[in-house]
């Protein structure tokens, strides 16, 4: 299994959260796919048991990885090393983001951040799509989320343009505000 090599490299590098997708974009939910996914994740959990690596299953815009299915999956396997990678933009495509945060809060190990138009996954910089970031950050604040954010961007109009926008701080201020607010609450 290729993923075992990834786990070995993570162990060498000291990385501690492995993000995995539950199936492909076109996958429909079936009991057999759910059971195969359970088997695969159990194998990874067993292999990584002594490596201090947690596994976070990312919500993607498919029936197999909607919040209710991921919660069922995490609760079925019942491991303290298994949780959810909440992709805010993916949640925006097929669920209510604030509800997803409330529902998943005790299992969120990592959070992916990007924006979109609500129809497809463009990986825009926060503020360039339709996601209401003030509401999202308020909800994360309300549930005391202190985990990591991974900014997941695609290059738009060239890599240099994307990097220039990042350097200038355009549209990313919510990260600094969110963490500043968290610090002020302590």
C-alpha positions, -999 to +999 in steps of 0.1 A: +000+000+000+015+034-011+000+051+019+024+031+042+053+048+025+037+082+031+033+072+068+069+062+070+080+096+055+057+115+078+073+097+108+108+106+096+097+143+091+078+145+124+045+152+106+015+142+127-017+144+107-024+124+076-052+138+055-071+113+034-101+116+010-130+092+014-133+081-022-134+100-055-156+129-065-180+107-085-184+081-057-219+075-044-225+062-009-229+024-006-225+001+024-198-018+006-178+014-001-183+025+035-170-009+047-140-008+023-131+026+036-133+014+072-110-015+063-085+008+046-084+033+075-082+005+101-051-008+082-035+026+082-043+031+119-027-002+127+003+005+106+008+039+121+001+029+157+036+035+170+043+065+149+021+092+167+003+100+135-034+109+134-056+104+104-081+130+094-107+122+067-114+152+046-149+161+037-152+164-001-182+171-022-195+135-025-222+115-008-195+093+007-179+121+026-207+143+038-206+152+075-231+126+086-212+098+068-178+110+082-192+112+117-206+077+114-173+065+101-152+081+128-176+069+155-176+033+140-139+030+142-137+048+176-100+057+176-085+087+194-061+089+164-090+093+138-108+125+131-120+149+104-102+174+082-128+201+078-125+217+044-145+249+046-149+254+009-160+218+004-186+222+031-198+253+012-206+232-018-231+208-002-238+216+034-242+245+058-208+254+071-218+266+105-239+234+111-209+213+100-186+230+124-211+224+153-216+188+143-180+179+138-163+200+165-150+172+187-135+154+158-118+182+138-081+176+137-073+201+108-090+227+087-085+236+051-093+271+041-102+284+006-132+301-010-155+293-039-186+304-057-208+277-041-210+257-074-175+243-078-142+241-059-121+270-072-097+272-042-099+310-042-083+331-015-107+338+014-129+367+005-128+361-032-159+338-032-192+337-014-183+322+019-192+344+049-159+344+067-170+365+096-197+339+103-173+310+099-146+324+121-171+334+147-184+298+147-149+284+150-143+309+178-175+299+196-165+262+196-130+271+208-112+256+177-075+260+182-063+236+155-044+244+124-055+261+092-041+251+059-046+277+032-054+256+001-051+278-030-048+271-067-028+295-088-051+319-105-038+341-133-004+326-128+017+316-098+033+350-095+000+368-092-012+343-065+020+348-045+019+385-049-017+385-035-005+364-006+025+386+001+004+418+001-020+402+027-050+408+005-081+389+016-063+368+043-067+391+073-092+368+089-065+343+099-047+370+119-080+383+134-092+348+143-060+339+162-058+373+178-094+369+190-085+335+204-055+348+223-076+377+237-102+351+250-076+333+271 
